[in-house]
Amino acid sequence: MKTRYFGFLFLLPLFLTAQYEYEPSAEHPYGLPNPKAPKELLDFAPLIGECNCKSQMRNQDGTWAETTSMLWRFKYIMNGHAVQDETLKPDGGYSGSIRQFIPDSTRWYVHYYSNKGLSTVLPAWEGTKQENGDILLYREQKAPNGMDGYYRITFSEIDDNGFKWAGEWVNIDETIVYPTWKIDCTNGKIKSGNIQDKEAIISASNEFSKAFMAKDVTGMVNTYTSDAKIFPNNLEILSGENLKKYWTPNENSLETIHHKITSEHIQFFGNYAHDYGHYEGKTKQEDGSIVEWKGKYVVVWKKENDNWKMYLDIWNRIKD
């Protein structure tokens, strides 16, 4: 009975993790979109993450206030069925929104809150993504002179590097537009550590390929850690000088005119990463003919002096 109970306790965290697999986690700090959510959830996909932004509001006298910096963070919530965002400002002003797409009305509904404008009823905007890629949201609001209209929010110039945001009062037919707030987040996207590290690993793989084609032994060895080990086919595990000797070409070595490493998955574990994928190459024979070849690999990377380098490297050819 104890064994069964222990087994249940061991499996419970795994069950809960699987049950809420789209929630923010260490691996996915901003969550993931749930495949069962409305497809429109992906309207905000390019905004997921963090952006450094510049915010500017209009003063009551019509002039524009000084530009201030802010951090804008978007993430998936409710196990990947909605989007939550929050803004963090140096002056202690914090705000955010819950964004849900409701299929029955084919519209986004956005509920806004802030620490400086506390309310028992959250104001709500509604709208859709336009054909040009902008996202427009509206809320009924009269102008100071009593004219009917809306407060319109526009997300524009959306891409993987950032976006622009505008808050404007417009009349009913939108022929009158009065901007009151603008936020520029273009080129402000902050890449998460994993994304930066993944790019660093891909870059290191490319450096190995360049060194391999150039028969640059030092360049190849520099992509490995000082305690690295390689696992060539039909040979013992090699390290140190034997690793260097393996990659040292001899006078009969053929010319490699193409070498490419394509990673299919990189998983991080602190200062280590697991990487697997395929490699391909072309070798020029003595008679001038070209031989193509390919294979698969698994690499364990390790951070050494703040640089990602290969720690364990195993590969083998794939027969045509």
TORKOL-4160 file (C-alpha; in steps of 0.2 Angstrom, whole numbers, padded with zeros to 4 digits, m for minus):
320
<pt num="1" X="0000" Y="0000" Z="0000"/>
<pt num="2" X="0014" Y="0012" Z="0004"/>
<pt num="3" X="0022" Y="0008" Z="m0013"/>
<pt num="4" X="0006" Y="0012" Z="m0021"/>
<pt num="5" X="0004" Y="0028" Z="m0011"/>
<pt num="6" X="0021" Y="0034" Z="m0015"/>
<pt num="7" X="0019" Y="0030" Z="m0033"/>
<pt num="8" X="0003" Y="0041" Z="m0033"/>
<pt num="9" X="0012" Y="0055" Z="m0025"/>
<pt num="10" X="0026" Y="0054" Z="m0038"/>
<pt num="11" X="0015" Y="0054" Z="m0053"/>
<pt num="12" X="0004" Y="0068" Z="m0046"/>
<pt num="13" X="0015" Y="0082" Z="m0051"/>
<pt num="14" X="0017" Y="0074" Z="m0068"/>
<pt num="15" X="m0002" Y="0073" Z="m0070"/>
<pt num="16" X="m0004" Y="0092" Z="m0065"/>
<pt num="17" X="0010" Y="0097" Z="m0077"/>
<pt num="18" X="0002" Y="0088" Z="m0091"/>
<pt num="19" X="m0015" Y="0095" Z="m0086"/>
<pt num="20" X="m0009" Y="0113" Z="m0087"/>
<pt num="21" X="0004" Y="0111" Z="m0100"/>
<pt num="22" X="0000" Y="0128" Z="m0108"/>
<pt num="23" X="0003" Y="0139" Z="m0092"/>
<pt num="24" X="0018" Y="0149" Z="m0090"/>
<pt num="25" X="0033" Y="0138" Z="m0084"/>
<pt num="26" X="0052" Y="0139" Z="m0082"/>
<pt num="27" X="0053" Y="0132" Z="m0100"/>
<pt num="28" X="0040" Y="0143" Z="m0107"/>
<pt num="29" X="0039" Y="0159" Z="m0096"/>
<pt num="30" X="0025" Y="0167" Z="m0106"/>
<pt num="31" X="0015" Y="0151" Z="m0108"/>
<pt num="32" X="0009" Y="0144" Z="m0124"/>
<pt num="33" X="m0007" Y="0145" Z="m0134"/>
<pt num="34" X="m0019" Y="0131" Z="m0131"/>
<pt num="35" X="m0023" Y="0122" Z="m0148"/>
<pt num="36" X="m0041" Y="0121" Z="m0142"/>
<pt num="37" X="m0042" Y="0140" Z="m0140"/>
<pt num="38" X="m0050" Y="0150" Z="m0154"/>
<pt num="39" X="m0038" Y="0153" Z="m0168"/>
<pt num="40" X="m0039" Y="0172" Z="m0165"/>
<pt num="41" X="m0029" Y="0170" Z="m0149"/>
<pt num="42" X="m0014" Y="0171" Z="m0161"/>
<pt num="43" X="m0018" Y="0189" Z="m0166"/>
<pt num="44" X="m0008" Y="0194" Z="m0151"/>
<pt num="45" X="0006" Y="0180" Z="m0153"/>
<pt num="46" X="0019" Y="0192" Z="m0160"/>
<pt num="47" X="0017" Y="0203" Z="m0144"/>
<pt num="48" X="0020" Y="0188" Z="m0132"/>
<pt num="49" X="0035" Y="0192" Z="m0121"/>
<pt num="50" X="0042" Y="0208" Z="m0115"/>
<pt num="51" X="0045" Y="0225" Z="m0124"/>
<pt num="52" X="0055" Y="0241" Z="m0119"/>
<pt num="53" X="0043" Y="0255" Z="m0124"/>
<pt num="54" X="0042" Y="0274" Z="m0124"/>
<pt num="55" X="0026" Y="0281" Z="m0118"/>
<pt num="56" X="0019" Y="0299" Z="m0121"/>
<pt num="57" X="0003" Y="0306" Z="m0115"/>
<pt num="58" X="m0006" Y="0322" Z="m0119"/>
<pt num="59" X="m0007" Y="0336" Z="m0106"/>
<pt num="60" X="m0024" Y="0344" Z="m0102"/>
<pt num="61" X="m0018" Y="0360" Z="m0111"/>
<pt num="62" X="m0016" Y="0350" Z="m0127"/>
<pt num="63" X="0003" Y="0349" Z="m0126"/>
<pt num="64" X="0012" Y="0332" Z="m0125"/>
<pt num="65" X="0021" Y="0327" Z="m0109"/>
<pt num="66" X="0039" Y="0321" Z="m0108"/>
<pt num="67" X="0042" Y="0303" Z="m0115"/>
<pt num="68" X="0044" Y="0290" Z="m0102"/>
<pt num="69" X="0051" Y="0273" Z="m0102"/>
<pt num="70" X="0040" Y="0257" Z="m0098"/>
<pt num="71" X="0041" Y="0238" Z="m0099"/>
<pt num="72" X="0026" Y="0230" Z="m0107"/>
<pt num="73" X="0024" Y="0211" Z="m0104"/>
<pt num="74" X="0012" Y="0199" Z="m0113"/>
<pt num="75" X="0008" Y="0181" Z="m0108"/>
<pt num="76" X="m0004" Y="0167" Z="m0111"/>
<pt num="77" X="m0015" Y="0163" Z="m0096"/>
<pt num="78" X="m0030" Y="0151" Z="m0092"/>
<pt num="79" X="m0020" Y="0137" Z="m0098"/>
<pt num="80" X="m0017" Y="0145" Z="m0115"/>
<pt num="81" X="m0035" Y="0152" Z="m0118"/>
<pt num="82" X="m0032" Y="0170" Z="m0115"/>
<pt num="83" X="m0019" Y="0184" Z="m0115"/>
<pt num="84" X="m0014" Y="0195" Z="m0100"/>
<pt num="85" X="m0003" Y="0210" Z="m0101"/>
<pt num="86" X="0005" Y="0222" Z="m0089"/>
<pt num="87" X="0014" Y="0238" Z="m0090"/>
<pt num="88" X="0028" Y="0243" Z="m0077"/>
<pt num="89" X="0033" Y="0261" Z="m0076"/>
<pt num="90" X="0048" Y="0269" Z="m0066"/>
<pt num="91" X="0035" Y="0281" Z="m0057"/>
<pt num="92" X="0026" Y="0266" Z="m0049"/>
<pt num="93" X="0012" Y="0266" Z="m0061"/>
<pt num="94" X="0006" Y="0248" Z="m0065"/>
<pt num="95" X="m0008" Y="0243" Z="m0076"/>
<pt num="96" X="m0014" Y="0228" Z="m0086"/>
<pt num="97" X="m0027" Y="0219" Z="m0096"/>
<pt num="98" X="m0036" Y="0203" Z="m0098"/>
<pt num="99" X="m0039" Y="0199" Z="m0116"/>
<pt num="100" X="m0052" Y="0186" Z="m0122"/>
<pt num="101" X="m0058" Y="0182" Z="m0139"/>
<pt num="102" X="m0077" Y="0176" Z="m0138"/>
<pt num="103" X="m0081" Y="0166" Z="m0154"/>
<pt num="104" X="m0100" Y="0169" Z="m0152"/>
<pt num="105" X="m0098" Y="0188" Z="m0155"/>
<pt num="106" X="m0082" Y="0185" Z="m0165"/>
<pt num="107" X="m0074" Y="0199" Z="m0156"/>
<pt num="108" X="m0060" Y="0203" Z="m0143"/>
<pt num="109" X="m0065" Y="0209" Z="m0126"/>
<pt num="110" X="m0052" Y="0218" Z="m0116"/>
<pt num="111" X="m0054" Y="0222" Z="m0097"/>
<pt num="112" X="m0042" Y="0235" Z="m0091"/>
<pt num="113" X="m0036" Y="0238" Z="m0073"/>
<pt num="114" X="m0022" Y="0249" Z="m0065"/>
<pt num="115" X="m0015" Y="0253" Z="m0047"/>
<pt num="116" X="m0018" Y="0272" Z="m0049"/>
<pt num="117" X="m0036" Y="0271" Z="m0056"/>
<pt num="118" X="m0044" Y="0258" Z="m0044"/>
<pt num="119" X="m0062" Y="0253" Z="m0049"/>
<pt num="120" X="m0075" Y="0240" Z="m0044"/>
<pt num="121" X="m0080" Y="0239" Z="m0062"/>
<pt num="122" X="m0066" Y="0236" Z="m0075"/>
<pt num="123" X="m0068" Y="0246" Z="m0091"/>
<pt num="124" X="m0069" Y="0235" Z="m0106"/>
<pt num="125" X="m0065" Y="0238" Z="m0125"/>
<pt num="126" X="m0070" Y="0227" Z="m0139"/>
<pt num="127" X="m0064" Y="0225" Z="m0157"/>
<pt num="128" X="m0055" Y="0214" Z="m0170"/>
<pt num="129" X="m0040" Y="0212" Z="m0180"/>
<pt num="130" X="m0040" Y="0221" Z="m0197"/>
<pt num="131" X="m0035" Y="0215" Z="m0214"/>
<pt num="132" X="m0020" Y="0226" Z="m0213"/>
<pt num="133" X="m0014" Y="0217" Z="m0197"/>
<pt num="134" X="m0019" Y="0231" Z="m0185"/>
<pt num="135" X="m0029" Y="0227" Z="m0170"/>
<pt num="136" X="m0043" Y="0240" Z="m0166"/>
<pt num="137" X="m0052" Y="0240" Z="m0150"/>
<pt num="138" X="m0067" Y="0252" Z="m0145"/>
<pt num="139" X="m0076" Y="0259" Z="m0130"/>
<pt num="140" X="m0090" Y="0271" Z="m0130"/>
<pt num="141" X="m0084" Y="0288" Z="m0123"/>
<pt num="142" X="m0091" Y="0306" Z="m0125"/>
<pt num="143" X="m0080" Y="0320" Z="m0129"/>
<pt num="144" X="m0078" Y="0334" Z="m0116"/>
<pt num="145" X="m0091" Y="0344" Z="m0126"/>
<pt num="146" X="m0104" Y="0330" Z="m0125"/>
<pt num="147" X="m0101" Y="0323" Z="m0143"/>
<pt num="148" X="m0104" Y="0305" Z="m0144"/>
<pt num="149" X="m0089" Y="0294" Z="m0149"/>
<pt num="150" X="m0077" Y="0281" Z="m0144"/>
<pt num="151" X="m0060" Y="0279" Z="m0136"/>
<pt num="152" X="m0051" Y="0269" Z="m0149"/>
<pt num="153" X="m0035" Y="0259" Z="m0146"/>
<pt num="154" X="m0024" Y="0253" Z="m0161"/>
<pt num="155" X="m0010" Y="0241" Z="m0161"/>
<pt num="156" X="m0001" Y="0244" Z="m0177"/>
<pt num="157" X="0016" Y="0239" Z="m0186"/>
<pt num="158" X="0016" Y="0223" Z="m0177"/>
<pt num="159" X="0030" Y="0211" Z="m0180"/>
<pt num="160" X="0042" Y="0200" Z="m0170"/>
<pt num="161" X="0052" Y="0215" Z="m0165"/>
<pt num="162" X="0039" Y="0226" Z="m0157"/>
<pt num="163" X="0024" Y="0236" Z="m0161"/>
<pt num="164" X="0015" Y="0253" Z="m0159"/>
<pt num="165" X="0000" Y="0258" Z="m0149"/>
<pt num="166" X="m0011" Y="0273" Z="m0150"/>
<pt num="167" X="m0025" Y="0279" Z="m0139"/>
<pt num="168" X="m0037" Y="0291" Z="m0148"/>
<pt num="169" X="m0054" Y="0299" Z="m0146"/>
<pt num="170" X="m0064" Y="0297" Z="m0162"/>
<pt num="171" X="m0082" Y="0303" Z="m0166"/>
<pt num="172" X="m0095" Y="0290" Z="m0172"/>
<pt num="173" X="m0090" Y="0289" Z="m0190"/>
<pt num="174" X="m0071" Y="0292" Z="m0185"/>
<pt num="175" X="m0069" Y="0307" Z="m0196"/>
<pt num="176" X="m0063" Y="0316" Z="m0180"/>
<pt num="177" X="m0048" Y="0309" Z="m0172"/>
<pt num="178" X="m0039" Y="0316" Z="m0157"/>
<pt num="179" X="m0024" Y="0307" Z="m0150"/>
<pt num="180" X="m0022" Y="0307" Z="m0131"/>
<pt num="181" X="m0008" Y="0293" Z="m0129"/>
<pt num="182" X="0005" Y="0285" Z="m0139"/>
<pt num="183" X="0017" Y="0271" Z="m0135"/>
<pt num="184" X="0031" Y="0266" Z="m0146"/>
<pt num="185" X="0038" Y="0248" Z="m0144"/>
<pt num="186" X="0046" Y="0246" Z="m0161"/>
<pt num="187" X="0062" Y="0236" Z="m0160"/>
<pt num="188" X="0059" Y="0235" Z="m0142"/>
<pt num="189" X="0056" Y="0216" Z="m0140"/>
<pt num="190" X="0067" Y="0208" Z="m0127"/>
<pt num="191" X="0073" Y="0191" Z="m0132"/>
<pt num="192" X="0072" Y="0179" Z="m0118"/>
<pt num="193" X="0087" Y="0171" Z="m0111"/>
<pt num="194" X="0083" Y="0154" Z="m0120"/>
<pt num="195" X="0081" Y="0163" Z="m0137"/>
<pt num="196" X="0098" Y="0172" Z="m0135"/>
<pt num="197" X="0106" Y="0156" Z="m0129"/>
<pt num="198" X="0098" Y="0146" Z="m0144"/>
<pt num="199" X="0105" Y="0159" Z="m0156"/>
<pt num="200" X="0122" Y="0157" Z="m0148"/>
<pt num="201" X="0122" Y="0138" Z="m0150"/>
<pt num="202" X="0116" Y="0139" Z="m0168"/>
<pt num="203" X="0130" Y="0152" Z="m0171"/>
<pt num="204" X="0143" Y="0141" Z="m0163"/>
<pt num="205" X="0137" Y="0126" Z="m0174"/>
<pt num="206" X="0140" Y="0137" Z="m0189"/>
<pt num="207" X="0157" Y="0142" Z="m0183"/>
<pt num="208" X="0161" Y="0123" Z="m0183"/>
<pt num="209" X="0155" Y="0121" Z="m0200"/>
<pt num="210" X="0166" Y="0136" Z="m0207"/>
<pt num="211" X="0181" Y="0129" Z="m0198"/>
<pt num="212" X="0178" Y="0111" Z="m0204"/>
<pt num="213" X="0177" Y="0117" Z="m0222"/>
<pt num="214" X="0193" Y="0128" Z="m0220"/>
<pt num="215" X="0202" Y="0113" Z="m0211"/>
<pt num="216" X="0205" Y="0125" Z="m0197"/>
<pt num="217" X="0209" Y="0114" Z="m0183"/>
<pt num="218" X="0210" Y="0128" Z="m0170"/>
<pt num="219" X="0193" Y="0134" Z="m0175"/>
<pt num="220" X="0185" Y="0117" Z="m0173"/>
<pt num="221" X="0193" Y="0114" Z="m0156"/>
<pt num="222" X="0188" Y="0131" Z="m0150"/>
<pt num="223" X="0170" Y="0126" Z="m0152"/>
<pt num="224" X="0172" Y="0112" Z="m0139"/>
<pt num="225" X="0174" Y="0114" Z="m0120"/>
<pt num="226" X="0191" Y="0110" Z="m0112"/>
<pt num="227" X="0184" Y="0094" Z="m0105"/>
<pt num="228" X="0174" Y="0089" Z="m0121"/>
<pt num="229" X="0172" Y="0071" Z="m0127"/>
<pt num="230" X="0167" Y="0065" Z="m0145"/>
<pt num="231" X="0160" Y="0049" Z="m0150"/>
<pt num="232" X="0165" Y="0044" Z="m0168"/>
<pt num="233" X="0159" Y="0029" Z="m0176"/>
<pt num="234" X="0169" Y="0013" Z="m0172"/>
<pt num="235" X="0181" Y="0022" Z="m0161"/>
<pt num="236" X="0184" Y="0025" Z="m0142"/>
<pt num="237" X="0178" Y="0040" Z="m0134"/>
<pt num="238" X="0191" Y="0054" Z="m0138"/>
<pt num="239" X="0195" Y="0070" Z="m0128"/>
<pt num="240" X="0210" Y="0082" Z="m0126"/>
<pt num="241" X="0224" Y="0079" Z="m0138"/>
<pt num="242" X="0215" Y="0064" Z="m0146"/>
<pt num="243" X="0200" Y="0075" Z="m0150"/>
<pt num="244" X="0211" Y="0088" Z="m0158"/>
<pt num="245" X="0221" Y="0074" Z="m0168"/>
<pt num="246" X="0204" Y="0067" Z="m0174"/>
<pt num="247" X="0199" Y="0084" Z="m0182"/>
<pt num="248" X="0217" Y="0087" Z="m0189"/>
<pt num="249" X="0217" Y="0084" Z="m0208"/>
<pt num="250" X="0231" Y="0075" Z="m0216"/>
<pt num="251" X="0239" Y="0078" Z="m0233"/>
<pt num="252" X="0226" Y="0066" Z="m0241"/>
<pt num="253" X="0211" Y="0074" Z="m0234"/>
<pt num="254" X="0198" Y="0078" Z="m0247"/>
<pt num="255" X="0191" Y="0096" Z="m0249"/>
<pt num="256" X="0174" Y="0098" Z="m0240"/>
<pt num="257" X="0164" Y="0112" Z="m0250"/>
<pt num="258" X="0148" Y="0112" Z="m0240"/>
<pt num="259" X="0144" Y="0108" Z="m0222"/>
<pt num="260" X="0128" Y="0113" Z="m0213"/>
<pt num="261" X="0121" Y="0108" Z="m0196"/>
<pt num="262" X="0103" Y="0110" Z="m0194"/>
<pt num="263" X="0096" Y="0109" Z="m0176"/>
<pt num="264" X="0079" Y="0102" Z="m0173"/>
<pt num="265" X="0077" Y="0104" Z="m0155"/>
<pt num="266" X="0087" Y="0113" Z="m0141"/>
<pt num="267" X="0082" Y="0110" Z="m0123"/>
<pt num="268" X="0090" Y="0120" Z="m0109"/>
<pt num="269" X="0095" Y="0114" Z="m0091"/>
<pt num="270" X="0104" Y="0128" Z="m0083"/>
<pt num="271" X="0121" Y="0129" Z="m0090"/>
<pt num="272" X="0119" Y="0114" Z="m0100"/>
<pt num="273" X="0108" Y="0111" Z="m0116"/>
<pt num="274" X="0103" Y="0095" Z="m0126"/>
<pt num="275" X="0103" Y="0098" Z="m0145"/>
<pt num="276" X="0099" Y="0085" Z="m0159"/>
<pt num="277" X="0097" Y="0087" Z="m0177"/>
<pt num="278" X="0105" Y="0083" Z="m0194"/>
<pt num="279" X="0120" Y="0088" Z="m0203"/>
<pt num="280" X="0124" Y="0087" Z="m0222"/>
<pt num="281" X="0140" Y="0090" Z="m0233"/>
<pt num="282" X="0148" Y="0089" Z="m0250"/>
<pt num="283" X="0165" Y="0083" Z="m0253"/>
<pt num="284" X="0175" Y="0086" Z="m0269"/>
<pt num="285" X="0184" Y="0070" Z="m0275"/>
<pt num="286" X="0201" Y="0069" Z="m0283"/>
<pt num="287" X="0193" Y="0067" Z="m0300"/>
<pt num="288" X="0183" Y="0082" Z="m0297"/>
<pt num="289" X="0166" Y="0073" Z="m0294"/>
<pt num="290" X="0155" Y="0079" Z="m0279"/>
<pt num="291" X="0149" Y="0067" Z="m0266"/>
<pt num="292" X="0135" Y="0072" Z="m0255"/>
<pt num="293" X="0132" Y="0064" Z="m0237"/>
<pt num="294" X="0122" Y="0067" Z="m0222"/>
<pt num="295" X="0119" Y="0061" Z="m0204"/>
<pt num="296" X="0111" Y="0064" Z="m0187"/>
<pt num="297" X="0119" Y="0070" Z="m0171"/>
<pt num="298" X="0116" Y="0073" Z="m0153"/>
<pt num="299" X="0126" Y="0086" Z="m0143"/>
<pt num="300" X="0126" Y="0091" Z="m0125"/>
<pt num="301" X="0132" Y="0109" Z="m0124"/>
<pt num="302" X="0139" Y="0117" Z="m0109"/>
<pt num="303" X="0143" Y="0135" Z="m0104"/>
<pt num="304" X="0161" Y="0139" Z="m0102"/>
<pt num="305" X="0167" Y="0156" Z="m0098"/>
<pt num="306" X="0150" Y="0163" Z="m0103"/>
<pt num="307" X="0151" Y="0154" Z="m0120"/>
<pt num="308" X="0141" Y="0139" Z="m0126"/>
<pt num="309" X="0153" Y="0125" Z="m0132"/>
<pt num="310" X="0151" Y="0107" Z="m0136"/>
<pt num="311" X="0154" Y="0096" Z="m0121"/>
<pt num="312" X="0148" Y="0079" Z="m0128"/>
<pt num="313" X="0147" Y="0076" Z="m0147"/>
<pt num="314" X="0140" Y="0060" Z="m0155"/>
<pt num="315" X="0135" Y="0058" Z="m0173"/>
<pt num="316" X="0133" Y="0045" Z="m0187"/>
<pt num="317" X="0130" Y="0044" Z="m0205"/>
<pt num="318" X="0113" Y="0041" Z="m0213"/>
<pt num="319" X="0114" Y="0029" Z="m0228"/>
<pt num="320" X="0106" Y="0035" Z="m0244"/>
